[in-house]
Amino acid sequence: MVDIEGKLARIGITGTLYKLYLTAVGLGGASVTAVAAKAGLPRTTAHDALAKLEAEGLVRFVDHGKRRFVVAQEPGILLERLEARRTMLEDVMPVLRSMYHHESGQPNVRFHPGPDGIRTTLWDTLSGGDKVLRATLSMRELMAEPGLEEMERYLLERARRDIWLRVIRSAERDIAPIWPSSEEYRRELRYAPHQHTLAMTCFIYGNKVCLISSARESYGLIIDSAEFAAFQASMFDAMWSLSTPDTEPAIFPPEAEA
């Protein structure tokens, strides 16, 4: 049986709020007095708590003459509430992480072993707050780990967040003609000169550089250092200027050049 009380407690609906919300959901629509009585709470206590639930968008008040009724909102509002919080956290997370890691002025290095570590490292690249990621992708290694399905999920989420990917690949490491330049999918692709083989995946974002190994060595590495990220960005830009656009170059947004 699902532990509803425990689950709702994890998003802040506990104690009196939990009793009143479930009572309102069960009654559908009832007076404040009826909801309070059903929940076993004094009317004044119930009214104050219901006001908090209204502020959260979980119930609404409807006045009929001198009586005030409580109507529970459709439970799907809980998912919308979680999504709004997730979006808010995505917006502030880069700033909080920057404050956390750079207050001391020291770089932070995180080593993530194994397939789970590779996935953790990959998804961290969307946390930098940048609207453009610089990346070198070693396609052969990525197809092995984290694999095509995980990469497709990542790429779709990146495009959904309107984050552009400026990517360099080596033709000899490609194993399928996929992920070309695309304005729809926020991607601009170039191929490195044939004498330079890019056999490791690297992302540069915010003050971070992440490295993703082959499935054989199986690890992800995140280096959080403003100086190192700036150095790697300069190296990437030099390689970018020497690389060849694919056959269908995207129209890159002017703001991404800044």
N, C-alpha and C positions, 0 to 999 in steps of 0.2 A: 504494500500500500504506500502511496506517495505521502511523504511527510510534508504536507502543505505548510504547516506552521514553521518548520525548519527552513524550508525553501524561501518563504516570504521574509523570514527574519534576516536572511542574507542580503536582502535589498532594503532593509530598514523598516519593514512592516512588522512590528513586534508588539507584544503586550496589548494595551488598550486599542491601538490602531488595528492590530490583527483581528481582535474580537469584533470590532465595529465593521471592518471591511467585509469579513466573511458573513456577518449578520446582514449587512446591506445587500450583498450579493444574493444571499438566500431569500430575502424578502422581496427582492426586485424593486419595490418602491413602497416606502412606509414613512410615517411621521417620525420626527426625531424622538418623540416620547416612546413610540413603539419599538424603534431600533434600540434605544437605550435599555428599555425593559427586557427585550429579548437577549441582549448582551449581558444583562445583569449589572448595569452601571448606572450611577446617578445621572440625571438629565444634563446637569451643568458640565460634568466631566465628559459625557458623550458629545455634547455640542462642541466643546473645544477641540476634542480629538477629530471629530468629523470635519471641522474647519481645516485641520491639517491635511486630512485626506482630500478635501476639495482643492487645497493648494497644490497637491501632488497630481491632481487631475483624475483621481480614482473614484470620486463620487461628485454629485452635484446636488444643490439645493433647489427645490421647486416650491414656490409659495402658492397656496390655495386658500384665499381668504386670510384668516388669522392663523392658519396652521402651516407649518413648514415641513415639507416632505424631503426625504433623502432618497436619491436614485443612484444606484451603483452604475458606474460606467462599464462598458463592455470590457471584459478581462484582457482583451488584446492590447489595451492601453498599457499594460505592464511591459509588454515587449517594446512598445514605442518608447516607454520611459527608459528602459535599459539601453536601447539604441541611442537615445539622446545623450545619456551619460557616457556611453562608449565614444561617441563623436566628440563630446566635450573633453574627455580624457586624452583622445588622440591629439586634440589641438594644444593642450597644455603640457603634454608629456615631454616634448622636446625641450621646452624651457625648464621644466623641473629637473630633467636628467642633466641638462647643461649646468644648472646650479649645483646639483649634487656632486657631479664629477669634477667640475672645474673650479669650485670655490677654493680648493687647496692648490690649484695650479698644476696638479700632478696628472699624468695620463692614466687611463684605466684600460687594462687588457683583460678580456674575458675569453677563456678557452672552452668551447662546447664540443665534447667528443661524441662520436657516433652519429647515426642517421637523425636522431632527435635533435642533436646539436646543430647539424647542418640546417634543419628546418627552422630552428630557433634563430640562427644567424641570418638566414634568408629573410625571414619576416621582420627582423629588426630593422632592415633597410628602409622600411616604410615609416620609421619613427623619427627621422631626422628633421622633419618639418620643411625640407626642400621641395620645390616644385620640379626639380630636375635631378635625376640620379645619373652619375657617371658609372659605367660598368664595362668590364671585359667579361664575356661569357665563354667558357669552354664547353661547347654544346655536348661533346661526347661524354664528359664527366657528369654534366647535369642530367643527362638522360638516365644515367645509372643511379644517381643520388643527388637530389631528392626524388627524381623521376619526373616523367612528363606530366602526370596528373597533378602533382603538387605544384609544379612550375606554372601550369595553366591557371590554377586557382590564384596563385600569387600574381601573375601578370594581369588577370582580370581585375583583381582587387586594386592593384596599382593604378590601372587605367580608370577605375571607378573613382578613385580619390583624386583624379586629374593630376597625377604625377608623371612627368615625362621621363622616358628612359633613353639616354644617349649611350649607345652600346657599340663596342668594337668586338668583332669576332674574327677568328682565323678560319678561312675557307676549308683548310684541311682538317679542322676539328669538327666541322659541321657534319651531321649524319642524316639530315633531312632538310628540305627547303621550307623551313617554317620561321615564323616571327620576323617578317620583313619590316621595312619602314612602314609606318601606318599612322596617319593622323588620328583615326578613330581609336586606336589602341595606344596612343601617346608614345610612339617609339620612333627613333631615328637610328638606323643601322649603317655602320661602315665596316669594311673589311680591312684588316691590318695588312701591311705589305707582306708578301709571301715569305720573306726571309725572317719574319718575326712570328713565331708560333705561340699563341696564347693558350697555354695548357692548364690554366687555373682561373677560377672565377673570382672577380674582385669587384666590390661596390665601394663608391666614395659618396658619402651623404652626410650633411651637417658637419660635425667635427669628428666623424667616424670613418674608418676604413674597415671593411669586412672581407675576409678571405674564406673561400669555400674550397675544400680539398677534393681530391678524387674519392670515389667510394673505397678504394684500396686503403688510403690513409684515414679517411672518414672523420673529419673534424671541421668545425667552423671556428673562426677566430675574429673577434671584434676588438679593434684598437681605437679607443676614444681619446684622441689627441688632436687639438686644433692645428698644431704645427705639422704633424705627420699627415693629416688630411689635406692641408694646403699643399704640401710637397707632392703628394700622390696626385692631387688634382692637376698640378702643373705638368707632371709627367704624362698624365692621361691626355691633357690638351695638346701636348707635343705629338703624341702618337695619333691623336685624332686628326691633326692637320696633315699627317702623312698617309692616312687611310683613305680608302676608296668608297664612296657612297654605293649602296646597292642599287639595283636597276630601277626602283621606284621610290626615290627619296621623299620623305614627308615634308610638309610645310611646318617648320619648327617655329613655335611661338616666340615673338620678339622678346618677351619678358624673360624667357629661358636663357637668353644670351647674357643677361646681366650677371 
